[in-house]
Amino acid sequence: MKLSFKTGYILYDLLLLMPFVDMITGYAFNLNMNGIITYIGQGYRIFIFLYMVCTLYCHKFSKKQLWLIIFTIFLFLLNLIQYIRFNGSVIENFSYTLKLLLPVYLIYSLSITSRYDKDIINRLLNVYSWIYPLSLVIPKILGIGFYISNYAFESGYKGFYYANNELNVILMVLFVYNFQKLYDNIIVREKNPKDIHGINGIDFTNLLKLFLIIFALLFIGSKTSILSLFIVCLAYLFKYEGLKYKLKFILLLICLGLPGIPFIGFILNSQINNIISRIIYSYNRYVEIEGFLSFLLSRRNLRIKPGFDFWYSDGYKGVLNFILGIGKSTKCPNDGISANQFALIELDFFDCLFWFGIVTVCIIIVFYLSFFIKSLKVKDLFMEKVMFLFVFSFSMIAGHVMMSANSGTIFAIITADLFIKSCNKRAENIKENAESI
């Protein structure tokens, strides 16, 4: 069966629903509601997973994709083994197995779909650049939505969403994406001013999206994302070759910052003060007693040792736990931090290790890093590499990516984008080399 252009639109429409599905289920979870509304997200993920399976089935499988079938069967057999060993929740373990597989399948589905709909990823990121920040800014202005319960001083706001860490990942990806547009705008203006829209070569629609994203990130108030804003700006500063472009870029940041920073400071004065107070409070509370690492990782590192202690409490069975994991639904009986919620450490490497074992961890890490390593052979693709490194690093130190539905989807989108553009660049280089012979 041959795929058509319409297939791309179906996948696009399904992915476009993601923020709205997340807001509906987030609203239900924030109010501790029960019933069918809480299963909308699971139903949505199952449907999109089955659709991607059909897409891959209709397309001729390559040897590289054949491993995906074997890996999927392995994970579901692993669920069965964990149920027999620990008598845990089959539904909960299945749900997180599906979340782990979704980004993997989506990377392949997008790479196939892009052959028929080449602009699908750009269209998604452009629309997300409006939906996600506005879905935080508008409810905040209207005085509705929810605050992040474990943030002191009411310094974190998440609208109708449930997982604020996932929002951080998504908004930072969108920030880099739109920041790259601003960067390209400056370079293109230098080379060909007629190709630029806006006044003096600056697209004000793009600027508006950037400011909305910054507002949304400040509403959430995560120290990781706020720090990442500065790191991204520094990365782009070092990207420029030559003093002339560096000075122009610094001048642009100053011109945007002079009116922008006072405006943001005036509008969000209370929010910024609350964020600073929370960070100082956390620093004073954790650094002196538990060390800087606990402050940096929000004490996630303290959940690791109880996990290993629980693993090896059964003697030789600990080795089996290390290889196959213990499943998401298994709880840790130790009296450590968040002991009753040991199933979520919030560091994706260790979460995946404890739930699925070292074999699965190695497969997943090698799978994702292989796309980045291959992209290093290609020049350019700076934005795509920065986005990948940011999300992968966030996954390792803050979690909520590889086994989270929404941030996992964004990770898949940018990984697919990196993969597609790397392949296209390599093909162009081969063609140029052939023509030059």
C-alpha positions in Angstrom: 0.0 0.0 0.0 1.4 3.4 -1.0 1.2 6.4 1.3 -0.3 9.6 0.1 0.0 13.3 0.9 -3.2 13.0 2.9 -1.4 10.7 5.3 0.8 13.6 6.3 -2.2 15.8 7.1 -3.7 13.0 9.3 -0.5 12.8 11.3 -0.3 16.6 11.4 -3.9 16.9 12.7 -3.3 14.2 15.3 -0.2 15.9 16.6 -2.0 19.3 16.6 -4.5 17.9 19.1 -1.8 17.2 21.6 -1.8 20.4 23.7 -5.6 20.4 23.8 -5.8 16.8 25.0 -3.2 17.6 27.6 -5.1 20.6 28.9 -8.4 18.6 29.2 -6.7 15.7 31.1 -4.6 18.2 33.1 -7.7 20.0 34.2 -9.2 16.7 35.4 -6.0 15.6 37.2 -5.5 19.0 38.9 -9.1 18.7 40.3 -8.5 15.0 41.3 -11.4 14.0 39.1 -12.2 10.4 38.2 -14.0 8.9 35.3 -13.7 8.8 31.5 -12.2 12.3 31.2 -9.0 11.1 32.9 -8.6 8.4 30.2 -8.8 10.8 27.2 -5.0 11.1 27.1 -4.4 7.4 27.2 -7.0 6.8 24.5 -5.4 9.6 22.4 -1.9 8.0 22.7 -3.2 4.5 21.9 -4.9 5.8 18.8 -1.9 7.7 17.5 0.3 4.8 18.3 -1.9 2.4 16.3 -2.0 4.9 13.4 1.8 5.1 13.3 2.0 1.3 13.4 -0.3 1.2 10.4 1.8 3.9 8.7 4.9 1.9 9.1 3.2 -1.3 8.1 1.9 0.3 4.8 5.4 1.5 4.1 8.1 -1.0 3.1 10.1 -1.8 6.2 13.8 -1.4 6.1 16.3 -3.5 8.0 16.9 -0.5 10.3 13.2 -0.4 11.2 12.9 -4.2 11.7 14.6 -3.8 15.1 11.6 -1.7 16.2 9.2 -4.7 15.9 11.6 -6.8 18.0 12.1 -4.1 20.5 8.4 -3.6 20.9 7.7 -7.3 21.4 10.6 -7.4 23.9 9.1 -4.5 26.0 5.6 -6.0 26.2 7.1 -9.4 27.2 9.1 -7.5 29.8 5.8 -6.1 31.1 4.5 -9.7 31.4 7.7 -10.8 33.3 7.4 -7.9 35.7 3.8 -8.7 36.4 4.6 -12.3 37.2 7.6 -11.2 39.4 6.0 -8.3 41.3 2.2 -8.6 40.7 2.2 -4.9 39.8 -0.3 -2.9 37.8 -0.4 -4.1 34.2 -2.2 -1.0 33.0 0.3 1.4 34.6 3.3 -0.5 33.3 1.7 -0.7 29.8 1.0 3.0 29.8 4.6 3.9 30.5 5.8 1.4 28.0 3.6 3.0 25.4 5.0 6.4 26.3 8.6 5.1 25.9 7.7 3.7 22.4 5.7 6.7 21.1 8.6 9.0 20.4 10.6 6.1 18.7 7.7 5.3 16.4 7.0 9.0 15.8 10.6 9.6 14.5 10.2 7.0 11.9 6.6 8.0 11.0 7.7 11.7 10.5 10.7 10.7 8.4 8.4 8.7 6.1 5.6 11.3 6.1 8.1 14.1 5.3 8.7 12.5 1.9 5.1 13.4 1.0 4.7 16.5 3.2 8.1 18.1 3.4 6.9 21.0 5.6 5.1 19.1 8.3 7.6 19.7 11.1 7.9 23.4 10.4 4.1 23.8 10.4 3.8 21.9 13.7 6.5 24.0 15.4 5.0 27.3 14.0 1.5 26.4 15.3 2.8 25.2 18.7 4.7 28.5 19.0 1.3 30.2 19.3 -0.8 27.5 21.1 1.5 26.7 24.0 2.5 30.2 25.2 -1.1 31.6 24.6 -2.6 28.6 26.6 -0.6 29.9 29.6 -0.7 33.6 29.0 -4.5 34.0 28.4 -5.6 31.9 31.4 -3.1 33.8 33.6 -4.6 37.1 32.5 -8.1 35.9 33.1 -7.1 34.7 36.6 -7.9 31.0 36.0 -5.8 27.9 35.9 -3.6 26.2 38.4 -0.4 27.0 40.3 2.4 24.4 40.8 1.8 22.9 44.2 5.4 22.1 45.2 6.7 25.6 44.3 7.0 27.9 47.3 5.7 31.5 47.2 3.2 30.7 44.4 6.1 31.2 42.0 5.0 28.6 39.5 1.9 28.7 37.2 0.9 25.9 34.7 -2.5 27.0 33.4 -4.6 23.9 32.8 -1.7 21.6 32.2 -0.6 19.0 34.8 3.1 18.4 34.2 5.0 21.7 34.3 8.4 20.0 33.6 7.0 18.9 30.2 6.0 22.5 29.5 9.5 23.7 30.2 10.9 21.3 27.6 8.3 22.3 24.9 8.6 26.0 25.5 12.4 26.0 25.4 12.4 24.1 22.1 10.0 26.7 20.7 12.2 29.5 22.0 15.2 28.0 20.2 13.2 27.5 17.0 11.9 31.1 17.0 15.3 32.5 18.1 16.8 30.8 15.1 14.3 32.6 12.9 15.5 35.9 14.3 19.1 34.8 13.7 18.3 33.9 10.1 16.5 37.2 9.7 19.7 39.1 10.5 21.9 37.0 8.2 19.5 37.2 5.3 19.1 40.9 5.7 22.8 41.3 5.4 22.9 39.2 2.2 19.6 40.1 0.6 17.5 42.9 2.2 14.7 42.4 -0.3 13.9 38.9 1.1 13.0 40.3 4.5 9.6 41.0 5.8 9.0 43.6 8.6 10.7 46.8 9.5 14.5 47.0 9.2 14.6 43.2 8.5 12.9 42.2 11.8 9.8 40.1 11.6 7.6 41.4 14.4 5.3 38.3 14.4 8.4 36.3 15.3 9.3 38.8 18.0 5.8 38.5 19.5 6.1 34.8 19.7 9.4 35.0 21.4 8.1 37.4 24.0 5.0 35.2 24.6 7.3 32.2 25.1 9.5 34.2 27.6 6.3 35.3 29.4 5.1 31.6 29.6 8.5 30.4 30.9 8.5 33.1 33.6 5.0 32.1 34.6 6.3 28.5 35.1 9.3 29.8 37.0 11.7 26.9 36.6 15.3 27.8 37.3 16.5 25.3 34.7 14.5 27.0 31.9 15.4 30.5 32.9 19.1 29.6 32.9 18.6 27.9 29.6 17.4 31.2 28.0 20.8 32.8 28.8 22.7 29.7 27.6 20.9 29.7 24.2 21.8 33.4 23.7 25.4 32.6 24.5 25.5 29.6 22.2 24.2 31.8 19.3 26.7 34.5 20.1 29.6 32.0 19.8 28.1 30.7 16.6 28.8 34.0 14.8 32.1 34.1 12.9 33.8 37.4 12.9 33.7 40.3 15.2 31.3 42.2 13.0 28.5 39.7 13.3 29.1 39.2 17.0 28.8 43.0 17.7 25.7 43.1 15.5 24.1 40.3 17.5 25.0 41.8 20.8 23.6 45.2 19.6 20.4 43.5 18.6 20.0 41.8 22.0 20.6 45.1 23.7 18.0 46.9 21.4 15.5 44.2 22.2 16.4 43.9 25.9 16.3 47.6 26.7 12.6 48.0 26.1 11.7 44.3 26.7 13.3 43.8 30.1 11.7 46.8 31.8 8.4 45.9 30.3 8.6 42.3 31.4 9.8 43.5 34.8 6.9 45.9 35.2 4.3 43.4 34.2 5.8 40.4 36.0 7.4 42.2 39.0 5.6 40.1 41.6 6.2 36.8 39.7 9.9 37.5 39.3 10.3 38.4 42.9 8.5 35.2 43.9 10.9 33.1 41.6 14.0 34.8 43.1 12.6 34.2 46.7 12.0 30.5 45.9 15.4 30.0 44.4 17.2 31.7 47.3 15.0 29.7 49.8 15.9 26.4 48.0 19.5 27.3 47.9 19.8 28.1 51.6 17.7 25.1 52.5 19.5 22.4 50.5 23.1 23.5 49.8 24.3 23.7 53.3 22.8 20.3 54.4 22.7 18.2 51.2 25.1 19.9 48.8 24.9 21.9 45.6 23.9 18.9 43.5 20.7 18.5 45.5 19.9 22.1 44.9 20.7 21.8 41.2 18.7 18.6 40.7 15.9 19.6 43.2 16.9 16.7 45.4 16.2 14.1 42.7 19.7 12.6 43.4 18.5 11.6 46.9 16.0 9.1 45.4 18.7 7.0 43.6 20.3 5.3 46.6 17.0 4.0 48.1 16.2 2.6 44.6 19.5 0.6 44.4 19.1 -0.5 48.1 15.6 -1.9 47.2 17.0 -3.5 44.1 19.6 -5.5 45.9 17.7 -6.2 49.0 16.7 -9.7 47.6 20.3 -10.8 47.1 20.9 -12.5 43.7 17.5 -11.2 42.4 19.1 -7.7 42.4 21.1 -8.8 39.3 17.9 -9.7 37.6 16.3 -6.4 38.6 19.3 -4.6 37.1 18.9 -6.5 33.8 15.1 -6.4 33.5 13.9 -3.6 35.8 11.1 -3.8 38.3 8.3 -1.9 36.5 6.7 1.5 37.0 4.1 0.3 39.5 6.6 -1.2 42.0 7.0 1.0 45.1 10.1 1.3 47.3 9.6 0.6 51.0 12.6 2.6 52.1 12.1 5.7 54.3 13.9 8.1 52.0 12.8 11.2 50.1 9.6 10.5 48.2 9.9 6.8 49.2 6.2 6.2 48.5 6.8 7.5 45.0 10.1 5.8 44.2 8.6 4.8 40.9 9.3 8.4 39.7 12.9 9.6 40.3 12.5 12.4 37.6 15.8 11.5 36.0 15.0 9.7 32.7 18.2 7.6 32.7 17.5 6.2 36.2 13.7 6.0 35.7 14.2 3.9 32.6 16.9 1.9 34.4 14.7 1.0 37.4 11.5 0.4 35.3 12.9 -1.4 32.3 16.5 -2.5 33.2 19.9 -1.8 31.7 19.2 -3.6 28.4 16.4 -1.2 27.5 18.4 1.8 28.7 21.3 1.0 26.5 19.0 0.5 23.5 17.1 3.8 24.0 20.2 5.9 24.7 22.1 4.5 21.7 19.0 5.0 19.5 18.7 8.7 20.3 22.4 9.5 20.3 22.9 7.8 17.0 20.9 10.6 15.3 23.1 13.3 16.9 26.4 11.5 16.1 25.4 11.1 12.5 24.5 14.8 12.3 28.0 15.7 13.4 29.3 14.6 9.9 27.1 17.4 8.4 28.0 21.1 8.6 25.3 23.6 9.7 22.1 22.3 11.4 23.1 24.4 14.4 19.5 25.0 15.6 18.6 21.3 15.3 21.7 20.2 17.2 21.2 22.8 20.0 17.5 21.7 20.4 18.5 18.0 20.5 21.3 18.6 23.0 19.0 20.7 25.2 16.2 18.2 25.4 18.5 15.2 25.8 20.4 17.0 28.6 17.1 18.1 30.2 16.0 14.4 30.1 19.1 13.4 32.0 19.1 16.0 34.7 15.4 16.9 35.1 13.5 14.0 33.5 10.0 14.1 32.1 11.0 13.6 28.4 11.5 10.0 27.2 8.5 8.6 29.1 6.3 11.7 29.0 3.7 12.0 26.3 4.0 15.7 25.3 7.7 16.4 25.8 8.5 13.0 24.3 6.5 14.0 21.2 8.5 17.3 21.0 11.7 15.3 21.4 10.6 13.0 18.6 9.8 15.9 16.3 13.2 17.6 16.7 15.0 14.3 16.5 13.2 13.5 13.3 13.9 17.0 12.0 17.6 16.5 12.7 17.6 13.1 11.0 15.7 14.3 7.9 17.9 17.3 7.4 21.1 15.3 8.0 20.0 12.8 5.3 19.2 15.6 2.9 22.5 17.4 3.5 24.5 14.2 3.0 22.6 13.5 -0.2 23.3 17.0 -1.4 27.0 16.7 -0.6 27.2 13.3 -2.5 25.5 14.9 -5.5 27.9 17.9 -5.4 30.9 15.7 -5.2 29.7 13.5 -8.1 29.1 16.6 -10.3 32.5 18.0 -9.5 34.3 14.8 -10.7 
